[in-house]
């Protein structure tokens, strides 16, 4: 196992985390090319009209942890990733407490990766489960008319 594969990137990721993750209070607990773990303390802004965590939150958490893991792997090869598909199933309603998400790769190819993630409630029960398919991008790739570049990347 190389140093890049074993390295935990959580501290550096939490320093550059912005956008959706920062706005919603997502915290990266650990992050390597083989597993990403993140946590989020549920707040009123995360709930839908019935007082349970909005399904979009589960989808976004799953997309985020899968994308982070895939990106760690791709960056080691000088590439980037972008999500193509997110299939999330909602299994248990959660109203309060902390959510913990764990993502692991199912396959990592030259052109695509598939990651599986589960979101757990405080009792360790699966609240949501999903798979994210990601496209591996070459360094010169463009998205939305601009070259792909990770903010804060070295």
N, C-alpha and C positions, 0 to 999 in steps of 0.2 A: 504494500500500500504506500503510495507516495505521500509526501507531506501535505500536498494540496488536497488529497482525498481525505486525510485524517483531520485536517485543520478545522477547528470550530470558528465559524465566521460570525457568530451571533453578535459579539461586541461591535465589530465594525459595521454590521448591517443596521443595528439599532441606532448608530450615530448618523447614518445617511438616510434612514427610513423617513420618507415624507409622503405627501399625497394621502391616499386612502388609509394606509396603515397607520400613519401618525395621527390623522384626524380621528380615527376610531379607537385609538389606544392599543393597537396590536404591539406586542413585545415578542421579539425573537428570543427563545430560551436557548436553543442550540441549532446550528446549521452547518451541515457538511454535504458532500455530494451524495451521501447515502441516506440521510434523514434530516428533516427539518421539523423542529418543534416550536410552536408559538402559543402565546396565551393572550387572552383578552378578558378584562373584567366587564361584565355586562352592565350597561348604563341605560337609562330611559331612551336615549337616541338609537339604541340597537333593537328596540321592540316595535312590533307592528300593533295594529289596533286591538288585538285580543290580549296584549300584554306578554306575548312570547317573542323570543328572538326572531327577527325577520329572516325569512329564507334567503334573502339576498346577502345577509351577513354571512350565513354559512357558506354560500357560494363564493363570496369574496375571500373569506378566510382560506378556503380550500384552494382557490386559484392562487392566492398569495404564497402559501407555503410550498405548493407544487412548483410555482415559477421560481422561487428562490432556490430550491434544490436543483432544478434543471439549469438555472443560470450558473450556479457554482460549477457544475460539470462542464457546461459549454465554455465558460470563461477560461477554464484551464486549457482549452484548445483554441483560444483566440476568437471565440464565436459568442453569439448572443442567442436568446430565445424569446419567443412571443407565444402566448396562448392561442390555440386554435379552437379548442372545444372544452367545455366544462359540463360534466354531467353530475349533478349533485342530487342525492336523495335525502329527504328530511325524515328522520326516524323517531325522534323524541322531542317533544316540546320542552323548552327551557325558559324560565322566567327570570332567574337571577343567578348570581355567583360568578364563577370564572369558567371560561371555555378554554380547552387545551386542544390544539390541533397537531396531528402528527402526519407527515407526508413521507412516503418512500417510493423510489422508482420501481416501475414494473418493467420498463425497457428504455434503453438509452442507445439510440442509433445515430448514424451520421447526420440524418436529416430531420429526425423527430424523436421525441421522448414522450413517454406516458408515465404519469405519476398518480399514485393512489393516496388519498388522505382521508382521515377520520377526524371529526370534531367530537370531543368528549365533554360531558358535564362534570361537575365537581365530584360526583360519585363514581366517575370512571365509565359511565354508560355512554354508548355511541349515540350522539344527537343527530349527526349528519355524516354521510359518507359520499365520497366522490372520486371521479377520475378526471384528470386534466391531460389533454394532448397538446404538446407544444412543438412548434416549428423551430428548428435550429437554423439560425441566420448566419451567413458569412459576414465578416467585419464590415464590408462596404454596403451591406443591405440598407435599404431605406424603408421607413414606415411613415405614412402621412407626409411624404415629401421631404423628410429629413433623414440623415444618416442615423442609425440606431446608436445610441450612446447612453451608458448608465451614469446617472448623476453620482458624483463622488467616487467613481471607480478610478483605480490607480492605473 
